[in-house]
């Protein structure tokens, strides 16, 4: 029979030589398992006298602990090696492309309309709507543009067939009819904006048969032209993000406002590039004026009691200026290359608190 | 409206430079559209004298000229013009000059061996006209060395301004000058409007053939006969001004009428007395069936609504629009009858529109003239005619009682400030109005203001406020922020209006790019998508493919997809939120949400995510849109079938109760082919108005009770007839599984010979979440049995063995 030392060193050597967790487990069972060599020796202690049992027992326990400790250490080593081997085998070429992302865009028009809404919301406006197919009355007559008025010729109106009474509807040439519809249905005070589609029978590089406008109407106590000026300057500066943007009011004419003003913003033109801001040139961006008393009367308002202002702007125009989009016609072409370049990511919602400039794309 | 600087200054006495005038015009409401300084481009061109013109030794058609340019030694120029000759005066462009007509900057050159240091120019080379028969041949007294532009009267910049429809008074140069004078930019020079007696009776008289209730159609007309006229060329100052604004000088008499129209905004019409039959000019309505050839040489069919002027031979003048060819003046005219009339603005506009004639006269008449002008302009114009053409003038003949233009408008003392927020002293208000020609009477409550006869646009106090404020200056308007009614802004959109905003984001997040397409389309596409109703067809479309209001947003999306496909985009996913039209009434307009997908869901890539789109992509888009609108997937019923533009076996409708909410499907192959789309094509559409607004229960969510117990799942594979819709099985399973079921997923569909023809296997997993205690095997067993029994009873399904 081998001495305890010989058994012990044999087992310790075997542990050191073990090359897998399975081999190590076999060694453990061979040594410390129920029928293991050390366990059997422990069992043999029962036949010894007390003194010898004590001595042999202590020696055996020491060997047993040493073996157990050696197995633990080896087990950790082997587990770590096995894990490293697995990880090494699992290596991937992370330079391979990741899965394709969804890259869809929102149109600059809907984006711009939302920016306009966000700014006017801040000034207490609400969005109002009206139909694209309008009666002659709402589109013209109620707005102080009677039949054969020269201003009608400037509208290039699309007509629908006359009905049994000879009345023909039109595609609204501006969003102004919603002024009338709103005043007919509501009592002052009124603060509305009306973004929507408008139509004129004109198709060339700078005109589209369909385009978008945003109307505004403010009726209330003591609303005067200074408010019009303040409101539109506040809008222009917020929209273009230029705090000191010069804004100029120029007398003009719209049948439904009196006095009327065109609104210009400052700009510079250098080498064909346009920059919005303080400069030596002006860009016309919207029309405005105090609501004509005739229009108020047509809506059943007493012009001596109520007054206010209205304005209208082309959405495409302000979008082109703000975002540097050169060609009007591209807005309706749905060219995916154009959308990827000029469009907006869906999470990038404009808001007053997070900004209206639009994130990088 | 075009005029030149000197023309303006003929009415405005001012020491202001033109630049100041140009700066202030837009601030008065007269938008400057362009300023063209012809002299700037022609600055290097000087008057020169040809000293000698010798035959070129090496070219038959060229001459070698020595040219005196007024300074330094004579210059040698090789010239090909047939009229180049010694002693003539012409226009010389030196080396370095840019010659606009040939788009060339001149260099010293040799032409067939002879040195040439510049160029003798034709009118075409200077872009003055198309004349190119020879070089310009100036009068013998033309000053050598002087600027040609100055000599030719070209150093007079041309100004074009846009006139808004209310400012008819500024359709004459004098009106512009009056505005400038009122704004403090000079003094309006007086013109002689005194009556001219004349020295014989006019052989032509007026016959106002209008019913008493139609007198307003021609409230006033004056005329005057002239004899012994010499109708040659108009004087250079007049011809130059007309040329500058783009009107070709014709003859003195015609030029005078054109000049006065622009100068005073006062159209005139000149008749040749010898061509008037019967000694009377009759103003009245045309008779149906009559025709007339106008000065533009076109013949027009007249009707009884049209106001015309004619003689015994019938109408020969479209009142206020265009004269007739028969009785107009010619170069040979020596006896003229000159008409100065006022016609009803609407009558002129209506006739002009009907006949589609756009003339300068119509433009002015329909915007409104100075209604007293037939009287005051008569003497002024007669003097101008005789100054230029000599001859004798008759007494004035006049008809009509005149227009009732006098009116008083009350401007309350506080009105100006109330409307503009500006404070302008009353004295200044009065001054501005008076400078504009208004008559002002002050009383305790405010101003009683009478507009002048040339300001028919002034309708009420607001117009007076505009007059004062534009002359005072809009720059003085205060900037007042709109008062805030709420410290924290309220939402600007209501519950219905927020839906498109949220939908757009949701659709884009699903990979659909937003399109904005036209609201109209072509006939074929309209009919294909269930539209094309007569009431929605434009009377005057831009083109046939934009002629009908669209019944659906899908066809224009398909056209857009086809355009993208043609640009090389194979996989296309797009949506639009926009109007569609079921009829022409406001309540027949809908807001459509539509999306299409074409090709594959992903590009070719190594992970294998690419697959072709199918009807379930469209269904998912529709369900996602409805989810944004607050319609839960579980509350929808699904029905197969749909409109004809879908594949009949691959389309469906999503309903809630009986109401149709959305339709989806694979597009019919013939529809795809019509649009030229070559790959698998699916789409959906819903109308927002069909989806009821989700009831607002306030922002708080309902109380969430979460079970503490482990959910358990059970799988079932059912075999059933192929014709039974899966939705029917799912419904049966759900209702049989009872209140504990929290999820049901159909996770496998199988068809194969081993389960028999016309049969399919559907595998379903249900998740049960116990609420009160862990489920025992017996309870699960009972639920399973109920599910199997229900599937069998409602769907004829059996468990797969």
Interface residues (C-beta under 8 A of the other chain):
Chain A: X96 X97 X99 X100 X102 X103 X104 X105 X106 X107 X109 X110 X114 X117 X118 X120 X121 X122 X123 X124 X125 X126 X127 X129 X130 X131 X132 X133 X147 X148 X149 X150 X151 X153 X154 X158 X159 X160 X161 X163 X168 X169 X171 X189 X191 X193 X197 X199 X201 X202 X203 X209 X210 X218 X222 X224 X225 X226 X227 X229 X230 X231 X233 X234 X248 X249 X250 X251 X252 X253 X255 X258 X259 X260 X261 X262 X290 X292 X293 X294 X307 X331 X332 X333 X334 X335 X336 X337 X339 X343 X345 X346 X347 X349 X352
Chain B: X26 X27 X28 X29 X31 X164 X165 X166 X167 X345 X346 X349 X350 X353 X366 X367 X417 X418 X419 X420 X421 X422 X459 X460 X461 X462 X463 X465 X466 X469 X470 X474 X475 X477 X478 X479 X480 X481 X482 X484 X485 X486 X489 X490 X491 X492 X493 X494 X497 X501 X504 X505 X506 X507 X508 X509 X510 X511 X512 X513 X514 X515 X516 X517 X518 X519 X520 X534 X535 X536 X537 X538 X539 X540 X541 X542 X543 X546 X549 X557 X560 X563 X564 X567 X569 X572 X573 X574 X577 X578 X579 X581 X584 X585 X586 X589 X602 X603 X605 X606 X607 X609
